[in-house]
């Protein structure tokens, strides 16, 4: 029985294998294989030859020669030799800078002070040296307030910025509006007494010591007109004092410090209700003396008084008493 079963199993497996092979052959004949053609534009990978550096240089040289021959390129030349003087294109030369500044500033309306051969030379020493003041020679005071303001700006702050120059002019105008100073701008600028002058340049020989820079003078006049017309307001109205940062005056401790512009320190109202140390002090008023007039009534009264006194001094009057 076992032998018969083995034979039957083996036969069944053989029949199954034969049926599968027959079906595969039949489907293969019924459905032909579809092969997708390769397009004609598809790139074909071909091993390209490797180009050496020498060949690449020769090819580039031939291309450049062709461009030069056709007029499409220029031949390279050596660079010019470097100059010994280094010139920065971004910084203008002094001549160009002066010309540009001259074109920017309007022409001056006032003639600058001429050079005075007898002016005292400036003192050039390390640190600060108080200048020698000439308080005996009367100065030549201009008639125009803007010209006096221009002089104050030029001789006091011509090396400062425009803001610093305008601040100096504002101090002058504030003084002319203050009750403790003269009313006219020129009187404020040239104010002096027997010991000192309010603005040092008016009595230390600065005017006429050297030739005036026309550009700086024109700039000072422009700023003076702007401040005089009220187009600049950097300081309060009570700012009537300032000094350079290289000096330490004692009165600076009694005033409220407003601000510093450049090399100048500006002050405002006095501290703790004190008095302004730079204020103009008018001379004390002259006391009126009594006037005596001689007339006839006074002479008669004096004669009667004298006669009465003489009668009282006689011996008879003394005995009767």
C-alpha positions as CSV (number, residue, x, y, z in Angstrom):
1,X,0.0,0.0,0.0
2,X,2.8,2.3,0.7
3,X,4.4,1.7,-2.6
4,X,1.2,2.4,-4.5
5,X,0.8,5.8,-2.6
6,X,4.3,6.9,-3.5
7,X,3.8,6.2,-7.1
8,X,0.6,8.2,-7.1
9,X,2.2,11.2,-5.4
10,X,5.1,11.2,-7.8
11,X,2.8,11.1,-10.8
12,X,0.7,14.0,-9.5
13,X,3.8,16.2,-9.1
14,X,4.9,15.3,-12.6
15,X,1.6,16.3,-14.1
16,X,1.6,19.6,-12.3
17,X,5.1,20.5,-13.5
18,X,4.2,19.6,-17.1
19,X,1.0,21.8,-17.0
20,X,3.0,24.8,-15.7
21,X,5.6,24.5,-18.5
22,X,2.9,24.2,-21.2
23,X,1.0,27.3,-20.0
24,X,4.2,29.4,-19.9
25,X,5.0,28.4,-23.5
26,X,1.5,29.3,-24.7
27,X,1.5,32.8,-23.0
28,X,4.9,33.5,-24.5
29,X,3.6,32.8,-28.0
30,X,0.4,34.9,-27.5
31,X,2.1,38.1,-26.1
32,X,5.2,39.2,-28.0
33,X,7.9,41.0,-26.0
34,X,7.8,44.9,-26.3
35,X,11.3,46.5,-26.5
36,X,11.5,50.4,-26.0
37,X,13.7,51.9,-28.7
38,X,16.5,54.3,-27.6
39,X,15.9,57.8,-29.0
40,X,18.3,59.2,-31.5
41,X,19.1,62.2,-29.4
42,X,20.2,60.3,-26.3
43,X,23.9,61.0,-25.5
44,X,26.3,58.3,-26.0
45,X,28.9,58.1,-23.3
46,X,32.3,58.0,-24.9
47,X,35.6,58.3,-23.0
48,X,37.0,61.8,-24.0
49,X,40.7,62.3,-24.1
50,X,42.2,64.1,-21.2
51,X,43.6,67.6,-22.2
52,X,46.9,68.5,-20.6
53,X,47.9,71.9,-19.3
54,X,50.2,72.5,-22.2
55,X,47.4,71.8,-24.8
56,X,45.0,74.0,-22.9
57,X,47.5,76.9,-22.9
58,X,48.2,76.5,-26.6
59,X,44.4,76.5,-27.4
60,X,43.9,79.7,-25.3
61,X,46.8,81.4,-27.0
62,X,45.5,80.6,-30.4
63,X,42.1,81.9,-29.4
64,X,43.6,85.2,-28.2
65,X,45.6,85.6,-31.3
66,X,42.5,85.1,-33.4
67,X,40.6,87.8,-31.4
68,X,43.4,90.3,-31.8
69,X,43.6,89.6,-35.5
70,X,39.9,90.2,-35.9
71,X,40.0,93.4,-33.8
72,X,37.9,92.0,-31.0
73,X,40.6,92.3,-28.3
74,X,43.6,94.4,-27.2
75,X,47.1,93.4,-26.5
76,X,48.1,93.5,-22.8
77,X,50.9,96.0,-21.9
78,X,53.0,96.5,-18.9
79,X,51.6,98.6,-16.0
80,X,53.1,102.1,-15.6
81,X,55.8,102.5,-13.0
82,X,54.5,103.5,-9.6
83,X,54.9,107.1,-8.6
84,X,57.0,108.0,-5.6
85,X,54.2,110.2,-4.3
86,X,51.1,108.4,-3.2
87,X,47.9,110.1,-4.4
88,X,44.6,109.3,-2.9
89,X,41.8,109.9,-5.4
90,X,39.2,110.3,-2.6
91,X,41.1,113.1,-0.9
92,X,41.3,116.3,-3.0
93,X,44.6,118.1,-3.2
94,X,45.0,121.3,-1.2
95,X,44.5,123.5,-4.3
96,X,41.3,121.6,-5.2
97,X,40.0,121.8,-1.6
98,X,40.6,125.6,-1.5
99,X,38.9,126.0,-4.8
100,X,35.9,124.0,-3.7
101,X,35.6,125.9,-0.5
102,X,35.9,129.2,-2.4
103,X,33.1,128.3,-4.7
104,X,30.9,127.3,-1.8
105,X,31.3,130.5,0.1
106,X,29.8,133.8,-1.1
107,X,32.0,136.8,-1.7
108,X,32.6,138.9,1.4
109,X,31.0,142.3,1.7
110,X,33.5,143.7,4.2
111,X,37.2,144.4,3.5
112,X,39.3,142.3,5.9
113,X,41.7,144.2,8.3
114,X,45.0,145.0,6.5
115,X,48.3,143.8,7.8
116,X,49.9,146.0,10.4
117,X,53.7,145.9,10.3
118,X,53.8,147.3,13.8
119,X,51.6,144.5,15.3
120,X,53.1,142.6,18.2
121,X,54.2,139.0,17.3
122,X,52.3,136.2,18.7
123,X,53.8,134.2,21.7
124,X,54.4,130.6,20.8
125,X,55.3,128.6,23.8
126,X,54.4,125.3,25.4
127,X,51.2,125.7,27.4
128,X,49.2,128.8,27.7
129,X,50.8,132.2,28.1
130,X,48.6,135.2,28.8
131,X,48.9,137.7,26.0
132,X,50.2,141.2,26.4
133,X,47.4,143.7,26.2
134,X,47.5,147.2,24.9
135,X,44.9,149.2,26.7
136,X,46.2,152.6,25.9
137,X,45.9,152.7,22.1
138,X,42.3,153.4,21.1
139,X,41.0,150.7,18.6
140,X,39.3,151.4,15.3
141,X,35.7,150.3,15.9
142,X,33.7,149.5,12.8
143,X,30.3,151.1,12.3
144,X,28.5,147.9,11.1
145,X,27.4,145.3,13.6
146,X,27.7,142.4,11.2
147,X,31.3,143.4,10.5
148,X,32.1,143.4,14.2
149,X,30.4,140.1,14.6
150,X,32.5,138.8,11.6
151,X,35.7,139.9,13.3
152,X,34.6,138.2,16.6
153,X,34.0,134.9,14.8
154,X,37.2,135.1,12.7
155,X,39.6,136.0,15.5
156,X,38.0,134.0,18.2
157,X,36.9,130.7,16.5
158,X,38.0,130.6,12.8
159,X,39.6,127.1,13.4
160,X,36.4,125.8,15.0
161,X,33.4,124.1,13.3
162,X,30.6,126.2,11.9
163,X,28.6,125.3,15.0
164,X,31.4,126.6,17.3
165,X,31.7,129.8,15.3
166,X,27.9,130.4,15.5
167,X,28.0,129.8,19.2
168,X,30.6,132.6,19.7
169,X,28.4,134.9,17.7
170,X,25.4,134.0,19.8
171,X,27.3,135.0,23.0
172,X,28.0,138.4,21.5
173,X,24.3,138.9,20.6
174,X,23.2,137.7,24.0
175,X,25.4,140.3,25.6
176,X,24.0,143.1,23.4
177,X,20.5,142.1,24.7
178,X,21.5,141.8,28.3
179,X,20.9,144.8,30.6
180,X,24.5,144.6,32.0
181,X,26.2,145.0,28.7
182,X,26.2,147.7,26.0
183,X,23.4,147.7,23.5
184,X,25.3,147.7,20.2
185,X,27.2,144.7,19.0
186,X,30.3,146.7,18.1
187,X,30.4,148.2,21.6
188,X,30.1,144.7,23.1
189,X,33.0,143.3,20.9
190,X,35.3,146.2,21.7
191,X,34.3,146.7,25.3
192,X,37.3,147.2,27.7
193,X,38.3,148.8,31.0
194,X,41.6,149.9,32.6
195,X,42.6,146.3,33.4
196,X,41.4,144.1,30.5
197,X,39.2,143.8,27.4
198,X,36.2,141.5,27.0
199,X,37.5,140.0,23.7
200,X,41.2,139.6,23.7
201,X,41.8,139.9,20.0
202,X,40.8,143.6,20.2
203,X,43.7,144.5,22.4
204,X,46.4,141.9,22.0
205,X,47.5,142.8,18.5
206,X,45.7,139.9,16.7
207,X,44.1,142.4,14.2
208,X,46.7,143.1,11.6
209,X,49.3,140.6,12.8
210,X,49.0,138.5,9.7
211,X,47.1,138.3,6.3
212,X,43.5,137.3,6.6
213,X,42.4,134.1,5.0
214,X,39.8,135.1,2.5
215,X,37.9,131.8,2.6
216,X,37.7,131.8,6.4
217,X,36.7,135.5,6.4
218,X,33.9,134.9,3.9
219,X,32.7,131.9,6.0
220,X,32.8,134.0,9.2
221,X,30.7,136.7,7.5
222,X,28.1,134.2,6.3
223,X,27.7,132.7,9.8
224,X,27.6,136.2,11.3
225,X,24.6,137.1,9.1
226,X,22.8,133.9,9.8
227,X,23.2,134.4,13.6
228,X,22.4,138.1,13.3
229,X,19.1,137.3,11.5
230,X,18.2,134.7,14.1
231,X,18.8,131.5,12.0
232,X,20.9,129.9,14.7
233,X,19.9,129.1,18.3
234,X,22.3,126.7,20.1
235,X,22.6,128.5,23.4
236,X,20.1,129.9,25.9
237,X,19.6,133.6,26.0
238,X,21.4,133.9,29.3
239,X,24.6,132.4,27.9
240,X,26.9,135.4,27.9
241,X,30.2,133.8,28.9
242,X,32.6,131.3,27.4
243,X,36.3,130.4,27.5
244,X,38.8,128.1,25.8
245,X,39.3,124.6,27.3
246,X,43.0,125.2,28.0
247,X,42.3,127.9,30.6
248,X,40.6,127.6,34.0
249,X,39.1,130.9,35.1
250,X,37.9,131.2,38.7
251,X,34.5,132.6,37.6
252,X,33.7,129.4,35.7
253,X,32.8,127.7,39.1
254,X,30.1,130.3,39.7
255,X,28.2,129.8,36.5
256,X,26.1,126.9,35.1
257,X,27.9,125.1,32.4
258,X,25.7,124.8,29.3
259,X,27.7,122.9,26.7
260,X,31.1,122.5,25.1
261,X,31.5,123.0,21.3
262,X,35.0,122.2,20.0
263,X,37.6,124.0,22.2
264,X,35.1,126.5,23.8
265,X,33.1,125.9,27.0
266,X,29.9,128.0,27.2
267,X,28.1,129.0,30.4
268,X,24.7,130.2,31.4
269,X,23.1,131.7,34.4
270,X,25.0,132.2,37.7
271,X,24.7,129.5,40.3
272,X,22.9,130.0,43.7
273,X,21.7,133.4,42.7
274,X,25.1,135.0,42.3
275,X,26.2,137.8,40.0
276,X,27.6,137.4,36.5
277,X,31.4,137.8,36.8
278,X,31.7,139.0,33.2
279,X,28.9,141.5,33.4
280,X,29.6,145.1,32.4
281,X,30.0,147.3,35.5
282,X,29.1,150.9,34.8
283,X,31.1,153.6,36.6
284,X,29.5,154.7,39.9
285,X,27.4,157.8,39.6
286,X,28.9,161.1,40.6
287,X,27.4,162.6,43.7
288,X,25.8,166.0,43.2
289,X,27.5,168.8,45.2
290,X,25.5,171.7,46.7
291,X,25.7,174.9,44.7
292,X,26.0,178.3,46.5
293,X,24.7,181.4,44.9
294,X,25.6,184.9,46.1
295,X,22.8,187.4,45.9
296,X,21.7,190.7,47.7
297,X,19.3,189.1,50.2
298,X,22.0,186.8,51.4
299,X,24.4,189.7,51.8
300,X,21.9,191.7,53.9
301,X,21.1,188.8,56.1
302,X,24.8,188.1,56.7
303,X,25.4,191.8,57.5
304,X,22.5,191.9,60.1
305,X,23.7,188.7,61.7
306,X,27.3,190.0,61.9
307,X,26.1,193.3,63.5
308,X,24.0,191.5,66.0
309,X,26.8,189.3,67.1
310,X,29.1,192.3,67.4
311,X,26.6,194.2,69.6
312,X,26.3,191.2,71.9
313,X,30.0,191.2,72.5
314,X,30.3,195.0,73.7
315,X,31.1,195.8,77.4
316,X,27.8,197.7,77.8
317,X,25.8,194.7,76.8
318,X,27.8,192.6,79.2
319,X,27.2,195.0,82.2
320,X,23.5,195.2,81.5
321,X,23.2,191.5,81.5
